[in-house]
Amino acid sequence: MQQGPQASSYRTSRTAIGILVVVLAIRLLAALFIIPTVTADAEGYEAAAIRVFETGSFAYPPMTSSYWETTSDGVLRVSQAGHALLGGIERNAYTMPGYPIVRAAVMAATPSDGPARIATRLLQALLSTLVAWVAYLLGRRFSERAGLLALLGCALYPPFTLANSYLLTEVVFTAVLIASVYAVVRWSDDLDTRWALAAGALFGVSLYIRPTMALWIPFAALCVVVARRSQVKKVLLQSALLGLVVIAVITPWWLRNGSIYDRFVPFTTGAAVTTIEAIRMDVDEPLPLPWRSSAPKPTVEQQRIAVYTRQILSGGQAVVRDESQLASYFAQETDALVARVRAEGLLPSLVGARARAVLMSVLRPHAVSPTALRGVPFTLAWAMQLVLLAAFALGVALAPRRLDTLLLISLPLYSLTIHAIVISYHRYHFPVMPLVVVIAAVGIDVALKRSQSAVTES
């Protein structure tokens, strides 16, 4: 007896829920037992979270030796004196406050630091599982099989499990960003105002965690306007509402920054400095390709720590990181770098170094290192990254040419472009990887359909 479409869909949904339950269980266990290496960024976020928890206001530890120290094993972390100083300094906007606020909320719900860290990892495991479900829903728009393939891809991709143990922005930002993409796609279907408002609210929240995707939402709205131009008045009104919601959500941050700096600071004061540091690192210490030398080379994270350590602990010209001097620091360093690049003819070298950094950031999966995975699992994780990228390229070539396809493909490509301009680092691409999985699943599904059709015809 042949099953109807509804019975088949019900069976697929049950299979997806079963996979999701297993994924959640594995990720919760992994979050409990996988303890990653401490990173400088995680240290900074924790210090900022403690400040929010204790004082109710946000400040990130300034990058000076008064707040930071290096341990005997070379880890850059906030010192005990730095924690004490941070509680009494003026508010700042060196980075966005979203993730420290999440950490502070977890601290408020738990009795001490240890349980708070565990609870944060468990929360991130839950959020990453919900992202897998959203990936399934996005894939199912193309076919039931594409939905299941997207879910399986998210289940098997190692970083989606390993990243939950890291107390960094990636997992929380990914959850909010992918939810906002889903809302945009649903809004594009039938121009339901509720989905436009939801997209604006979610995207506004995502800016508090990481603002690098800020330019994508106008592009997405423009795509919807063009595709639904037969209803131009309605779609323009809803696009305006979406934009107003984003502005309404981020306005408290703008007002706060204006009261501190007496000027408009849309997001952070540290982003420009981070960018110039990345360019200088490309000029001074370009990261070689791993197959070009048998000698051990420093990882990007090790290079960044080395650069930060020199700036913080040495007496060099880059040691000035006080926020009141960040603008002049950025201008001075930019002029010096431009003059050096021109005088020494370094532009081809700089472009090559940046291209190399972008390539390495794309090829390396987040949260996968010899300390997290060893031997064969480490090799398989890298191999899966390459297979996934190849399948994504297949999906870009074969996916149906329609609006939701454009929206899903555009964000990973936007992420690649924006980080090539500013700073390209492997974990910065992590938030768009669920969309890479979805498009890869669609590509595999279409390829299988074409193969089956060719066999039938022959």
N, C-alpha and C positions, 0 to 999 in steps of 0.2 A: 504493500500500500504506500503510495507516494505522499510525502508530507507537503502541506501547503506552506506558503511564505510565512504565515504567522507562527506556525509550529517550529519552523526552522529558526526564525528569529528568537523565539523563546528559548530554544535549545542553546543557541549561541550565547544568549545573555546569561544563562545558567553556567555555561562553561567559563565565561568571562568572570563571573562572580567567584567561581571556584578558584580560578587562577589568582584573582585579586586577594582572596583570603590567605592563600599560601604566600604570596608576595609580602603581605602585611606581616605575617608571622616571622618570615625570614628577616625582614628589615628591622623589626622590633628586636629580635635576638642579636642581629649584627650591631645595632645601635648600643646595645648593652655591653657587648664584649669586645668590639673593635675600638681601641683607643688610639687615635692618630697622634702623630708628632705635633707638638705645639708650634704654631706659626705666629709671626709678629702681628698679622692682622687680627687673628683670634684673640691675642693678648689685648690689643687695643680695644676691640669690641667689648671684651669682658670688663675692662676698666671703665669704659663709657657706660656699660649697663649697670655696674655697681654705683656709679655716680647718679644715674637716673633713679635707681632704686632708693638711694639714701637721701637725695636732695630734691628729686622731682624735676630736675632740669638736666639738659644734655650738654656735655662737653667731651670732646675726644682728647686723649693725652697729647699735648704738643710734642713734636718730634725733636726734643732736646734731651741732653744728658741728665737734666733734672728729673726726668720722668722715666727714661729707658736705661736698661743695662743689658750687657751680654753675659750669658752664663758660661760656665767652663766648657760646655759642649757646643758653644757657638750659637745658642738660641737667643734671639733678641726679644726681650720681654719688659713689661712695665715693672719697675722696682717697687718695693714696699713704700719707699719715700715718694715715688711717683703717684701711687694710689692715694696717699695722704694729701699730697699737694692738689691732686685733681678735684678733690671734694670742695676746695675753696676757691678755685679760679673762676674767672668770668666764663659765661657760656660762649661756645664757639660753633662754627659750622665747617670744621675741617673735613668732616665726612657726613653722610646722611644719618639720621637718627633711628631709622626704622628698625633695623635689627637689634641694636642695643635696647630699644623700647620693648621688643618682643622678649629679649633675654631678661629684662627687668621685671616684666609681667610674670614670667615663670619663677623668678626669684621670690616675688611676692607671694606666690602660691606654694612655695616649698620651704622647709625649715632651715636649710643651710646650703652652702655653695655646692657641695658634692651632689646631693639630690637634685639641685637646680640644673646642674650640667647634664645629669642623666635624663631628667625630665625634658630638657631641651632636645636632646638627641632622639628621645621617643616621639616628641612632637614632630620633629623633622621626618622621622620614619613614616608617621601617619600622613604628613603632607605629601611626601614623595609618592606614597601609594595612591593618594587622591589624584596626583598628577598622572599616574599611569591610567587611572580610570578615565580622566579627561582625554588622554591620548586615544584610548579605545573609542570614546564617543566621536572624536574627530575622524578617526580612521573609518568608523562605521558609516560615516556620511558617503563614503565611496563604495563600500561593500562590507558585508558581514565578515568576510575573510580578511579584508584590510584592517578592520577593527581588531580582530583577534591577533593578527600579525603585529599591529602596533602595540597591543597590550603585552604580547610575548617579548617584543623587542625591549620595552621598558622594564619588564621583569628580569630579563637576562643581561641587560647592559650593566656591567659591574659598578660604574660610578653612581648610578641611581641608588644603590645599596650602600656603598662605602661612604658617600658624601654626607650621609646623615650623621655620622660620628664627628664630623668637623663642625666646630662652632663658628661658622662663617655665614655670610649672607646668602650663599648660592641656593640652598634648598628652599628657604622661605621666599626668596625673590622668585624662584622658578614657579612655585605654586601660585603666587599672585599674578605673575606675568602670563602663565598659560591659562589661568582662569579668565584674565582679561581678553586674551586672544579668542578664547571660546565664546565669550560674550559678543565680541565684535563679529565673529562668524555667524552667530545666531541672529544678531541684528541685521546683518547683510541678507539673510534669507527672506524675511518678510517685513523688514523695517518696523519691528515692534519697538516702540519707544522705551519700554521697560529694559530691553536688552541694551539699548544705547546708553541709558542711565547707568546700568550695571557696569558696562564697559568703561565709562568715564570714571566711576567710583573706584573700580579695581585698578585701573591704570594710574589714577591719582595716588592710590596707596602704594603702588609699585615704585613710584618716584621717590618715596620716603626711604626706600631700601637701596635702590640703585637707579640713578637718573639717566643712564647711558641710552636707554631705549626711548627717550623723550620724543625724538623726531619721528618715530615709527607711527604713532597714533595719527598725526595729521596725514601721513601717506595713506594709511589704511582708510581713513574717512574719505579721502579724495578718491580712492579706488571704488568705494561704495557709491559715492556721488556719481561717478562716471558710469558705473555699471547699472545704476538705477535711475538714470537721467530721465526716463519716462515719467518718474514721480519726483521731479527735481525739487519742487517746493517742499515736499514732505521730507526728503532726505537731507536737504540743506538745513531745515529747521532742526531735525534730529542731530545732525552733525554739530550744529551750534550748541545744542543742549549738552551733547557729549563733552564738547570742549569746555563749556561753562562748569560742568561738574568737575572735570579735571582741575580747572583753575580754583574752584571753591575748595577742593580737598587740599591743594598745595598752598593756598593763600596763608594759612596760619604760619607756615614755615617762612614765607616771604616777609610777613609782618614781623616775626621774631628776628629774622636776620637784619631787617631794616632798623629795628630798635637797637641792635648791637653795633652795627657797622656804619650806620647813617648813610647807607647806599643800598642799591638793589643787588642782592646776592641770590640768584634764582635757586641755586642748589648748594654747592660747596665752595670753600675757598682753597681747598687743597688739590682740586682736579687739575688745574693748569700746571701746578708744580710737579705733580705725578707725571704728567705728559712730558714735560721738559726733561725730567729725570730719565724717562724711558728712552727719549731720543739720544740723550747723552750716553746712556748705557749702550745703545746701538753703535754709537761712534767709538766709544772707548773699549767696550768689552762685548763685542757681538758674540752671540751664542752659536757655536759651530754645530753643523748637522751631526747627529750621533754616529753616522757611518763614515764620516770623513777622517776620523782619528781613533786609534786604539787607546790613547791615553784617557784616563777618566776626566770628564769635564764637569764644571759646576752646573747644577740645574738652574732654571730661571729663578726659582725661589731663593736658592743660595746666592745668586748674583744680586737679587734685590736686597737681601739681608746685608750683603757686603757693602752695597751702595749706601743703604740707610745707616749702617753702622759707622761708616766713614763720616757721613754727614752729621750724625748725632754725637759721636764720641771724639772725633778728631777736631783739630782747629782749622780745618780747611774752609774755603770760601763758601761752601754750601751748608755750613753749620747753622746759618741763620734760618730758623723756621718759625719764629714768632709770627703770629697771624697779622699783626700790624705791619709786618715787613714782607709779607708774602707777595704782594703786588710788585713791589720794587725788586724783590728777589727774582720773580718770574721774568720781568722785563730785562734785568741785568743778564740773567742766564741765557735768555733768548738771543739778545744781541751778541753775546759772546759766542754762542754756538753758531749763529749765522755767519759771523765773521770768520770763525775757524773753518767752517765748511767751505766757504768761498776761497779763503786763502790757501787751504791745503788741497782743494779739489776733491773734497770728500763726498760730494753728492752721490755719485754712483755707489760708493761704498755704503753710504747711509741707506740708500734705497735697497741695496742688496741685503743689508743687515735687517732692515725692517721686514722685507719679504721673507727672509729666513725665519725671523721671529714669528711672523704670522703662520708660516707653514708648520713650525714646531708646535705652536699653540693649538692648531687644528688637529694635528696628528696625535698629540698626547691627550689621553682621556684624563679628566679631573679625578683627583683622589686615588689615582692608581700610581703607586711607586713601589720600589723594591722593599720598602719598609711595611707597606700595607699588603702587598701580594708578593709572593716569592716564587721563583722558578717558573713552572709551567703556567700557573694561574696568571702570573704577570704577563707572560708572553701572549696568552690567549686574550687577555684584556686589550692589549695593543692590537692584536689581530682583529678582534671584533670591532675596534674603532675604525680600522681601515675598511672592513667589509661594510660597516654601516655607512661610511662616507660614500663608498662606491654605490651602494643601494640608493642613497639619497640622490646622487647624480642620475641614476636610472629613473627615479621618481620624477625628477625635474624634467627629464626628457619624455616620459610616457604618461604622466598624470593628465587627467582630463583638463582641457583649457577652460577653466571657469573661475569665478570670483573667489571661492573659498580656497582653491588651489593657489591662486596668486597670493592671498593673504598668508597662507601657511608657509609658502616658500620664501616670501619677502623678508620675514623677520630673521631667519638664520643668515640670509645674505646681508641684511642690514647690520646684524651683529658683527659679521666678519669685516664689513667695510668700516664701521665706526671704530672698532678696536684696532684695525690696521692704522687708522689715523692717530689714535691716542696711544693706548698701550695694549699690546696683544699678549695675553696670558691665558694658559689653557683653561683655568677655572672660570674665566670671564665668558667663555662660550657655553658653559654648562647649562645656563637657563634656557637656551633655545634647542638643546639636544632632544627634548621630547618631540618637537616639531620635525626635527631631522628624522627621528624614528617613524613618525607618522607618514611623511613623504616617502621614506624608504619602503614602508609597508605597502603604500599605494603602488609604488613602482614595481615591487615584486608581484603584487596581485595582478596588475595589468599584464606584466610579462607572462605570468602563468595562464591567464585567460587567452592571450594571443597564442601561446604554445598549444593549449588544449584545442583552440579553434583550428589551428593549422593541422593538428593530428586528425581531427574530425573530418575536415575537408579532404584530406588525402586518403 
